[in-house]
Amino acid sequence: MNIFIMLPAIVVMIGLYFITIGLWELRAGVDRKKYVTYMFTGLVLLLLVPTLFGPLLMMFSN
Protein backbone atom coordinates (compact mmCIF):
# COMPACT_ATOMS: atom_id res chain seq x y z
CA MET A 1 0.00 0.00 0.00
CA ASN A 2 1.27 3.42 -0.91
CA ILE A 3 2.27 5.66 2.01
CA PHE A 4 0.50 8.65 0.47
CA ILE A 5 -2.82 6.81 0.81
CA MET A 6 -2.27 6.04 4.50
CA LEU A 7 -0.78 9.42 5.48
CA PRO A 8 -4.05 11.45 5.67
CA ALA A 9 -5.69 8.77 7.84
CA ILE A 10 -2.70 8.70 10.19
CA VAL A 11 -2.67 12.50 10.44
CA VAL A 12 -6.40 12.58 11.23
CA MET A 13 -5.94 9.99 13.99
CA ILE A 14 -3.08 11.99 15.50
CA GLY A 15 -5.23 15.14 15.33
CA LEU A 16 -8.08 13.40 17.14
CA TYR A 17 -5.61 12.21 19.76
CA PHE A 18 -4.40 15.77 20.38
CA ILE A 19 -7.99 17.03 20.66
CA THR A 20 -8.76 14.29 23.18
CA ILE A 21 -5.67 15.14 25.22
CA GLY A 22 -6.65 18.82 25.08
CA LEU A 23 -10.14 18.10 26.35
CA TRP A 24 -8.69 15.95 29.12
CA GLU A 25 -6.36 18.81 30.07
CA LEU A 26 -9.34 21.18 30.20
CA ARG A 27 -11.19 18.70 32.42
CA ALA A 28 -8.24 18.56 34.80
CA GLY A 29 -8.18 22.36 34.80
CA VAL A 30 -4.50 22.70 35.67
CA ASP A 31 -2.89 24.36 32.67
CA ARG A 32 -4.95 26.27 30.11
CA LYS A 33 -1.93 26.95 27.91
CA LYS A 34 -1.52 23.20 27.34
CA TYR A 35 -5.22 22.97 26.48
CA VAL A 36 -4.94 25.70 23.85
CA THR A 37 -1.77 24.16 22.42
CA TYR A 38 -3.24 20.66 22.17
CA MET A 39 -6.53 21.87 20.72
CA PHE A 40 -4.86 24.14 18.16
CA THR A 41 -2.46 21.39 17.07
CA GLY A 42 -5.26 18.83 16.88
CA LEU A 43 -7.54 21.08 14.87
CA VAL A 44 -4.77 22.01 12.44
CA LEU A 45 -3.94 18.34 11.94
CA LEU A 46 -7.60 17.46 11.59
CA LEU A 47 -8.74 20.24 9.26
CA LEU A 48 -5.79 21.79 7.46
CA VAL A 49 -3.26 19.04 6.79
CA PRO A 50 -5.59 16.52 5.06
CA THR A 51 -6.78 19.35 2.81
CA LEU A 52 -3.19 19.96 1.79
CA PHE A 53 -2.51 16.24 1.30
CA GLY A 54 -5.44 15.87 -1.12
CA PRO A 55 -3.67 17.39 -4.13
CA LEU A 56 -0.46 15.55 -3.17
CA LEU A 57 -2.38 12.29 -3.09
CA MET A 58 -3.82 12.94 -6.54
CA MET A 59 -0.42 13.96 -7.92
CA PHE A 60 1.38 10.80 -6.76
CA SER A 61 -1.42 8.30 -7.35
CA ASN A 62 -1.00 8.39 -11.14
C-alpha positions in Angstrom: 0.0 0.0 0.0 1.3 3.4 -0.9 2.3 5.7 2.0 0.5 8.6 0.5 -2.8 6.8 0.8 -2.3 6.0 4.5 -0.8 9.4 5.5 -4.0 11.4 5.7 -5.7 8.8 7.8 -2.7 8.7 10.2 -2.7 12.5 10.4 -6.4 12.6 11.2 -5.9 10.0 14.0 -3.1 12.0 15.5 -5.2 15.1 15.3 -8.1 13.4 17.1 -5.6 12.2 19.8 -4.4 15.8 20.4 -8.0 17.0 20.7 -8.8 14.3 23.2 -5.7 15.1 25.2 -6.6 18.8 25.1 -10.1 18.1 26.4 -8.7 16.0 29.1 -6.4 18.8 30.1 -9.3 21.2 30.2 -11.2 18.7 32.4 -8.2 18.6 34.8 -8.2 22.4 34.8 -4.5 22.7 35.7 -2.9 24.4 32.7 -5.0 26.3 30.1 -1.9 27.0 27.9 -1.5 23.2 27.3 -5.2 23.0 26.5 -4.9 25.7 23.9 -1.8 24.2 22.4 -3.2 20.7 22.2 -6.5 21.9 20.7 -4.9 24.1 18.2 -2.5 21.4 17.1 -5.3 18.8 16.9 -7.5 21.1 14.9 -4.8 22.0 12.4 -3.9 18.3 11.9 -7.6 17.5 11.6 -8.7 20.2 9.3 -5.8 21.8 7.5 -3.3 19.0 6.8 -5.6 16.5 5.1 -6.8 19.4 2.8 -3.2 20.0 1.8 -2.5 16.2 1.3 -5.4 15.9 -1.1 -3.7 17.4 -4.1 -0.5 15.6 -3.2 -2.4 12.3 -3.1 -3.8 12.9 -6.5 -0.4 14.0 -7.9 1.4 10.8 -6.8 -1.4 8.3 -7.4 -1.0 8.4 -11.1 
